[in-house]
Amino acid sequence: MSSHDEYSSDEEDLVDENQKSDVFLGFVDAPIIYDDDEQAEDDEDAEEPTIEDTFIGGKPVWLHPESFPDEKFVCCENCGKKMALLLQAFAPIDGKLYDRVIYIFGCKNTSQCSKKKGSIKAIRGISKDPERVAEIKKEQEEAVSKDLDAKLQLDNQKKLQIELTKDLFSSGTKSGSNDKSVNPFASSDSSNPFASSSGANPFGGNAFAAKKEETPKETSKKEVPPKESYASIASKNTVKSKKQSEKSQYELPYYSGNFLYVDRETFKKETNDPELEKYRHLIDMDVNKDDEGSSSGKRRGSSSSGAGLDPSTAKISSMLDDKYFENFSNTVKHNPGQVLRYNLGGNPLLYSGRDEIAKKFAGGFNVPKPAFNPSSERQFELQLMPKAIMDLEQINDEDVKINDILNGMSWGTIIVCTDVEDYVPESSFDDNQVAYIEEWCGVQWEESV
């Protein structure tokens, strides 16, 4: 599902303009089709991804055809098997003269490795190739020059408008004067700015003609281009990388791939129909009747009240008692198609408040410092959302059931935090000026019944 489909033109009035977000969302936009796929023969417009693309599934695109991570970075620490790409995000940083990519890999051996440390990993890749650095520098200089030209043009337009209108209603008297004897619109008054005989008439034929090309149609602030953002940087790069060499690829298992379209998060106006409201009747029907009228104050998700629930309903009941999960659901319902959230330096949207990962964010930021740069800190960068599971496993939206979600890939969200200084040891760079390093990856798994 593309973000273009997230809101139709008829639904624009449902967007709450008063709520602004610094978060960028990724939505499934189009399938990835490789040259060796059977479908490629029937799709002339099929394109393989480059490093400037953001996508889920598919095959990873390394920062150089002959430079790829140490094999240990793409192997599961439990079963030792190579992992599949879950996400590749083109993630350049403002002011940095190099390409930068975040990769997330996950073990496909879910029956054995699910919920185990090291079965999902995040890698940060950086390319400081001199030619590419020069290209990025030129792009940034052109962007700055364009922005400056636009601002100067707007200033000139404002000055021109002031110059054209400053004397329109001048009567030749001092401001605030009580003298009403001079009619500014009298044809016999030499000071009349609209008099045809006045040489100072700013709307005289020659004067207007001389300024006609410079006169703006409107002076709205919309004429000033917005500040470069993650969305515009990540989706509008004009320089494309060389096609990936098949000989340099890892032989990795992979899921079906989809390009992502990135857009700023928006919110719909509140309604009285929360996303989880449709599940509450299941809980109300199965909750132990002895709990009704009880003054013990026990939560529905506690072991006593959950004893009478079937496994699926018990899990939902437990989730509904978690304020973090409720916030997660209420936030996602505004953009249910999101598979990626990006907010460098911001805060993750926690799927649960009850696990060890939540403790690292609730009440403070306690993510471990990077071992490769111990004097630095880490910051939140992005997270993969559960909708990605449906797209990676190709679960049909129309046929999906609660059990399909709970019994598939068992994570609720994957959170990636990266080094604030974006540092990589010089020894990690190869001859192509490419380096890869493992970053902190926190997984919030589905709760077990």
N, C-alpha and C positions, 0 to 999 in steps of 0.2 A: 504493500500500500504506500503510495507516494504521499508526501506531505501536501501535495496539491489537492489530494482528495480528503485531507483531514477536515477541512472546512470548505463547504461549497459557498458560492457567492450569496446564496439565500440565507446562509448562517452567519454572515459577517456581523450582523447586528446582535448576535448572541455572545460575541467576544467582549470581555470586560476590559475596556481600555485603561481603567484605573489601576489594574494590577500589572506591574512590569516585572520581568524576570531577566536575570543575567545568564540564564541557562540556555544552551543551544541543544536542540533535539535532533536526533537522526531518525529518519523514516525510510522504510524500504521503498525503493524507487523503480528499479528494473533488475531483471535477472542477469547474472554474469554468464556469458556463453563463450567457451573456449573454442579455438580453431579445431580441436580434435573431437568436439562434441557432435553428435549426430544432428542436434538442433541447429548447429551453426550453418549447415548447408541451406537451411530454409530461412535464415535470418541474415540478410545482407547488412543490416545495421548493427549486428552484434559487435561488441567491443570488449576487449580484455582490459582489466584494470591496470593502472600505473600507480606509482607512489603518490601521486597527487589525488588519488581517489580514496574515499572512505567506504568500506563495505564489510558485510558479515559473511562468514563462510568462504568457500572458494579456496584458491591457492594463494599463499603469501607472496607478495611482491617485495623483494629485497631492495635495499637502497642502491645497490650496484649489482649487475648480473653475475659478478664473480665474488661478491662479498655477502656472506650470510652468517648467522649466529653460530656460536659453538653448539654442537649437537645436544649438549646437556640442557640447553635452554628450551628445547622443543621436545624433551622426553619426560614422561610421567615419572615422578619419584617413587611411585608405588609399584607399578607393573613393569616399568622400564620401557614401555612402548612409546613410539613417537605419537605426538598429539596432533589434533586437527585445529586449524585456525578458526577462532570464533569471531574475532573482530580485527580489522586493520584500519586504523584511523590516521589520516594525514593530519598532523597536529603542529604546524609551525607556530613559533612564538614571535610576537611583535618585536622588531628590532634585531632579531637574531639572523645572521647571514648564513644560514644553513638549513637543509631539509631535515625534517624530524617526523618520525612515525612511531605510533604506539601499536603493539601487537598483543592480542590475548589468545592463548592456546589452551585447549581443554582436552583431557583424555576421553576417548570414545568408549573406553572399557568401563562404562558407568556401573555395571553390576558389581565390579570388584573395587573400583577406585573412587566412586562417588562419595562425597563428604570427607575425603581424606586429603590432608595437606600435601601440596605438591602435584595435585591432579589438574590444577588450573594455574597458569603462569602468565605474567605480563612482562613484555620486553620493550625497552625504549631504544630506538635506532636513530643514529645521527650521521649525516653525510656532510663533510666539509670539503668536498671536491672543489678545487679552485675555480674551475669553469662555472660550476653551479653557483658558487658564492658570488662570482661576478655578475651572473644573471639576476640573482636575487637582489643584489645591491642596486642594479640598474632599475629593476622593477620598483623598489622602494623609493628611489630618487624620483622616478617618474610619477609615482603616486603622490609624493609630497609636493612636487611641482604642480601637478594638476589641482590638488587641494588648495594650494596657495593662489593659483590663478583664479579659481572659483571665488575665493574670498575677496580677492582684489576686485574682481568684476562686480561682486555684490556691493562692495564699498563704493565703487565708482557709480553704480546705478543709484545708490542712495543719495550720493552727493549731487548727481544730476537731477534727481527728483526734487531735492531741496532747492537747488538753484533755479529750477523752472517754476517753482510754486511760492518762493519766499516773498515776492512782491505782488502777488495776485490781488490781495485785499488791502494793500497799503493805500492810505488816503492822504499821505503827505503830512499827517499829524502824528504827534507822539502817542505812544500806546497809552490807553487809559484816558485820553483827552475827552472832555465833555463837548468839544466843539463839533456840532453836527451840521455846520453850514456847508461843508464840502461833501458833495455826493460822489462816492467813488465810482458810481456807474453812470454819472452825467456825461453826455457826449461832448459837452463844451469844456470839461475839466481836463486840462493838459496832463494831470497826473493819473487819469483813468487808464489802468493797464489794459483795458479792452478797447480803447479808442483806436480806430483804424489809422489815425494820423500820428499816433505815438510811436516814436522811434524806439521806445523801450519795451514795446509789446513783445513779450516772450513767445507769443503764438503768431507773430508776424511770419509771412510766407518764408523768407530766407532763413530766419532763425530756426524755425521748426524743421525745415528741410535739412539744415546742417546737423541737427541733433537726432533726426529721425532714426537712424540706424543704431544709435546708442541708447534710445529710450527703451526701457524694459517693458515687456508685456505685463509682468507682475514682479513684485519684489518679495515674494514669499520666502521664508527661511528654507523651504523645500529645495531651493536652488543650490543650497550648500550641501555637497555630498556628505553622507554620514561617515563617521570615523570608521576606519577599517576594523572589522570584527572577525571573530573566529569563523563565522559562517562564510563571509565574503572571501577571506583568505583561503580557506580550505576548499571552497568550491569553484573559485574563479581563476585559479592559476592558469596561465597561458602556456607555460613551458611544460612539455610532457616528457616523461622519462623514456629511455629506450625500452623496447619490448623485452620482457624477461627471457633469458636464455633457458631453454628446457634442460640443457645439460647441467646447469648450475643449481637446479631446483632440488630441494630435499624430496625424497620420496615419502611424502606425508599423506595420511588419510585426510579426507576433506568432506565437508558438508556442501550442499548446494549453496551457491553464492548469490548475493544480491547487493547491488550498489545502494548506497544510502544518500538521501537528500537531507541536507542540514538546514534548519530554520530556527529562529528564535522562539522560545516557549511563550505561548499565549494561554489565557485562561478563559473558559466560558463563564457566563454569568451563573451564579449559584441557582440550583434548583432543589426541589424537595425529594429528589430521587437519587440518593447516593448509590455508588456502584455496587456496594455490598448489600443493599437493602433487599435485593431479590433473594438473598440467601437466608435472611433472618427467619422466614417462615419455617425453614427446615429445622432450625434450632428450636424454635418455639414449639414445634410439634413433638420433638424428641426429648426435651429437657425433662428430667425427673419431676413428676408432679409434686413430690414431697418437698421440693425446693420452693414451690410457690407459697408465698406468705412467710417464708422463713426469714428470720431477722438476723441470721448469722453473718450476712454481708459477704458470703462467698461469691466469687466470680463465676460466671458461666463456664469459663475455661478451666476451672479448677478440677481436680480429680474427682470430687464428689459429684458435681453437676454433670461432668462429662461421661460418667459411667454408663448412662443410658443412651448415649449417642452412637451411631454407626461411625466407623473410622473417618470417612470423608467429612461428615458433619462435625465430628469432634475437633478435627483440625481447623475447620472454618471457625468454629466457636472459639477456639484458642486464639486464632488470629484476630477476631473481632474484639478481644479483650486487650489487645496490644495497641497502644496509642500510636506507636511508630508505624505499624502495619496499616492502621486506619488512615494515618496521614499519607502513607505511601499510596494507598488505594484512591483517596480523595484527590491527590495530585495527579495521578496517572489518568484518572477518568476524563480529565480535560483534553488529553491527547493520547488516547488509548493505543494508537499505532506506534508509539515511540519505542525504539529498540536501543537507543543510545542517549545518554545525558552527558553533556560536556560543560564544565564550569571550572576552569583552571583557577585554583586558589579559593574556590567556594566550599560548599558543604555537600556531601552526598545525601541522597534521599534513602534513608535506611528502610530496609524491608522488614526488619524486626528489631525490637529493643531488648531482646532476651539473650543474645549470644555474645561471644567474646569480641566479635567485630564491632558490635554496637558500643561496647565499653570504650573502644578506641576513639569514638566520635561524640558520644553523649556526654555533655558536661565538659568538653575540652577535646583537644586534638592530641591523641597519644599514639600516633603511628610511629613505629621505630625509625630512627635516623638511618640514612643510607650507609651501609658498611663501607662502600667505596668512597664516601665523602663524609666521614663522621662529624665534621665541624658544621655540617649543613643540617637542614630539616627537610621533611617531605611535605607536600601539599596535595590536596585532592585534585584530580584532573578529570576523570571520566568514570562512568559506570555503564555496564551492559545490563539491559532490562529484560525481564522474563518474556516479553513479546518476541524476543529474538529466538527463543526456543521453538516457538511455533513455526518461524520462518526457516530456521536451520533444519528442523526435522520435518518440514513440509506438512504440518498439521493443518487440515482444512478448517477454516474459520467456521463454516456452517455445521460441521460435524463434531466440533470440539466439545468435550465434556469435562467436568471438573476433574474426573479421574485421569483424563489424558494429560492435564496440566500437572497434577500432583505426582503422577507416576512416570513422567518423562524425565528429561534432564532435571536434576533435583535442586538446582540453585534458584534463589529468588532474585539475587542481583550480584554482580561482580564489580567490585570497587577497585580502582587503580589510583595509587598515589605516587607521585614522582618527585625527584629531587628539585628543591626550590631553585638551586643554582644551575640546574640542567647540566650538571658536570658529568664528564666521562673521562676516566684516566687516559692520558696520552698513550699509554702502552696498549690500550684496547683498540686503537685505530690501526687499520691495515694499510697496505700500499695504495688502496683506492680512497683513503681518508674516510673510511666508513667504520663505525663502531656500534656494537650492540651490548646492552647491559640489562640485567634483570631488575625490575622494580617491584615495589610492594604491591601485592594483590590480595585483597580481602574478599572472601566469598561468604555470603549469607545464604546458607542452605535452607531448604524446606524443612520444617519441623517434622520429626518422626512421630507416628501415632503411638 
